[in-house]
Each structure stands twice: as C-alpha cells, then as structure tokens.
Amino acid sequence: MDLDLVSNILYAMVRCGTPLLLVALGELVCEKAGVLNLGQEGMMLFGAVIGFIVAFSTGSLWLGVLLACLAGMLLAALFALVALGCQANQVATGLALTIFGIGLSAFVGSAWVGKPLTGFEPVAIPVLSAIPLIGHMVFNQDVLVYLSFTLFGVIAWVLLNTRLGLILQAVGENPNAASAMGLPVLRVRTLAVLFGGAMAGMAGAYLSLAYTPMWAENMSAGRGWIALALVVFASWRVWRVLLGAYLFGLASILHLVAQGVGISVPSNLLAMLPYVATIVVLVLLSRDARRTRLYAPVSLGQPWRAGH
C-alpha cells in the first residue's frame, strides 16, 4: 500500500473511533465513581436525533451539539433518579434506559429521516496538516474530533493528577469510607452519571452532524455497547481507552479497506468485525476474571445509601 492510502486509512480510523472515544470516556468516569450505566446506546441515539433536529431547524451546528449533550444528560438524570435515588438495580435500569432511548429517538425523529444537512467540515491546521502520514490523520479533522482530543487530555489529567480524580476513585472503591471522610457520595455519583450522559449525547451529535450528517433510526449501530466493552478492555485506564477506541475504529473500516485494495472478501463479513472483536475481547477477559476484578472499581454497580 502506498503512503496516501495508509494516510487515508488512519484518517478514517480516527473518524470512526471518535464516537467510541467520547462515549467510553463518559462511561469511564461513571464507572470510576462506582456506577454502571448500560444506557449508552439509548443516550447516544437521543442525542443524535435532538442534535440533528436543532441544527436543521436553527442552522446552528454548535447549538445542535449543545442540545444533544443536554438530551443525553436528561436521560442520564432519569437513570440517576431510578438507580441512585431509588436504589434500583443498575444493570436493569441501564437496559431499560437503552430500550427507552432507542424507541424515543425513533419516535421523535420519524419526520426527519433522510433529510440532508451540511455538517461539520474538516478544518486543516496550517503546516501541521502537511506532515506526512500523521498530518492528515490528526490535523485535518473536523472540530468535534479536535474537541475529542481536548476532552481526552482534560479527563486524563483530572483522573490522574487532581483531587477530583482521587475523589472519584475513593467513591468508586469504598463509598462508606468516602462518606465517613465527608465526601458527598451520591452527589459525586450523580454528577459522574450526568457527565457520562453529556458525553454520550455529544457522541450522538458527532454521528448525525459530522460523521454522516443526517438522521436515521439506530444510526449508532451498537457503538454504545462496543464502548461499554471498550472500558473493560482498557482495564479502566484512560490511555488504553484512547488506543482501544481507535483500534475498534480501524476494525469498523476494514471492509472499505479490503474493497480499496481489491481483496475479494464479502464486505458484509468484514463489516461484522467490530462486533466480533467485541465478543472476542469479552471472552478473553472472562478467562481471567481475577485480573479484571483487580482493576475494576470495587463498588462498581453496587447500590449505596448513606448510613447503610
């Protein structure tokens, strides 16, 4: 393969991996606080449809992104109310939220299917975008991709180098001890859930306003579930989330790469690779459950109430 083809593959890898990165970062923060929210798929789709409708109606893409984040936060607030406030099972609540989000997005967006929209266009950074191989991949993306780079850096810094990161880890590891130290456990967990919802909504907005500027039912195509597996695959480490997101993004475009280089493999078979990779990763992780538990937050998915 020539250099231009490799550069285009890497460029597409970053684009495909961006929604996974956004969702996975939000879920990582949630799980660091001890909350397991399986509703990422529903929040992504609801954010995607709200972002598209707002951008199409107002002509403002950034207003669409903002409202998409708020839409994700709205569903996340519903999850927090049921799972944290009412102490409901987090797994069941997350699954219900996904089903609710899928149905609600289909209902709200039924009149907007297939309508064209001019979305975010790539913005080349002078000089840097001319760097061979890396320049096109990193410095010739749209603004939401650049925003995902920034958010990754901020979240990594907060989790690894700040008091807030220590508070999140304390709440996720031992909420009783954290509460005894005077930390507001439920408030921290609720804010983490809302942040995860905003990130999922932003990922949905990226799909409908940048990746494929249109609205279609179930356009997230299981990316929310892949992101959940990605957090486990990354062993709850923020740098591995970045690497895993782009690896899964590369798997998502292999069928296009095969067509481009003339490999005679059914494209539908290669299009299954991201989901096959997800299953393989989960199977491999389940073979070493002790190692997985070693890195997982101790109180992940467990309900907590002050004084109990």
Order of alpha helices (4+ residues) and beta strands (2+ residues): alpha-alpha-alpha-alpha-alpha-alpha-alpha-alpha-alpha-alpha-alpha-alpha-alpha-alpha-alpha
